[in-house]
Amino acid sequence: MRVLETLVADFRIIFERDPAARNPLEVMLCYPGWHAVVLYRLAHALYQWRLPLIPRLISHIARFLTGIEIHPGAQIGRGFFIDHGMGVVIGETTVIGDYCLLYQGVTLGGTGKEKGKRHPTLGDHVIVGAGAKVLGNITLGNHVRVGAGSVVLRPVPSHCTVVGIPGRLICRDATVEPLEHGRLPDSEAQAIRVLVDRIDELERQVLALRQGQAAPEPTPVTVAEQQRVIGEFLDGAGI
């Protein structure tokens, strides 16, 4: 019964997380993420009974059919959804909490040949963007968001966003809509923009001193101006 209840939660969450999900029959027949989760639940139950070979064989069949590889030893909570899914890899000692969302190309993997717990632990309501890698025995807290293409190698506190390679922490308001991937900040771009502005200011001061003038006072930057230049930088301008 518990497995059935978990599968029901897995099925229902698809309609909350994917606006393209129109009816139950379409989801049951056309969603590889759903197929992979169903086969994982079966393989995991058999794995817990310590049956040899069969759980891994089911996992292998699921990978062949869906392009999603989930080791039957992984522990995954209820309400789990893999959107699109191609190229997702979840390692043996991975632990995933309730109502987590993974996109295509995500890897929850290890970093070496160490024994024991060697894969990540994800809290509840974690979202991992397309192509992101979470590697090693690290813990991501509840309501963490991992930006697309990021590589996370260190633990992440709850209610934080991680972006970049390696992943950098950006704490944010947990009430932000979790599927708004376009609103993820670029901390590296902002840091470079600040450095460029500082260099421009120093060059103006050096030029004034060479001309025998008093060095100008630093020009205060308004919030609106800062947002404008950061926006230009993120759009490919500003350097």
C-alpha angles and dihedrals in degrees: 000000000000092000090050092051090049092051090050089053090047090052097047095049090062091069091050095048103036120054089192092066103103107165139003095250092055091051094048093050105032109032113092090187090061092046091051093050093049092051090045091054089053094045092046092053090052090045090056088053086057094238111167124237098345097087092050090046091054089048090051092050090049090052091050092049100040109018088238120119117200118170109227090230093064116107113226126178129220126287093037117164132183110194114211088336107195110150098013113149123188117185130225101260096038116132118200124186130216125303098008124160127210127185130207120298096022118149123198096185148144131259102223147345096294118139128235122023104009104146133074129278116219123197126216123304094012118161121201115192128224116295095004121146124210108187136186136007096316132133127232112198129225120299093013118157122204115200121232114277095013123141112214117198102156135058117275124212121230120279094023135124122223123204136166140026108317095021116257123203121243113176112213142172109286090218092072112116105266096218095054095105092159090067095061109124124237105223094179092055092049092050092050090047090054091050092050091051091049092051091051090051092050092048091054090051093049091049091051092050092050089054091052094250129130113267109260120245115255110269111242112237118219122220091247092052091047091052090048096053092043089051091051090049093050089050090058101268133099102068 
